[in-house]
C-alpha cells in the first residue's frame, strides 16, 4: 500500500490562479489545496523540482502568493506544488480560508 505523502488535509476547490516558472507564465485553476501545497490545472511547461511563483485568487478581494516547488507533473494536464515560502500574512490568510472550508464540511 502506498504511503500518503501529504501532511495536511486537502480541500477540493476551483480557484483562479496565475503562475510563473522558468519557461512559462500562465493562468490556471487550483483544484486541490492544502496549507502545504496544491494541484495546478494548467498548460505550460514545468520540470519536477522547478521553483515557481504562484498567485491564488481565494475571493474577489483576496489573493495569496507563494514560492513553490514542482513535486509532480502530469503532461498537458497540470502539476503538483509544495509551498516553500510566503509572507506570514498570506500563510495566515490561506490557513483561515481552509479552516472555513473544513468547518463547512463538518455539518
Beta strands, then each sheet from edge to edge (+ up, - down):
strand 1: 11-20
strand 2: 25-33
strand 3: 37-41
strand 4: 51-57
strand 5: 63-74
strand 6: 78-85
sheet 1: 1+ 2- 3+ 6- 5+ 4- 1+
end
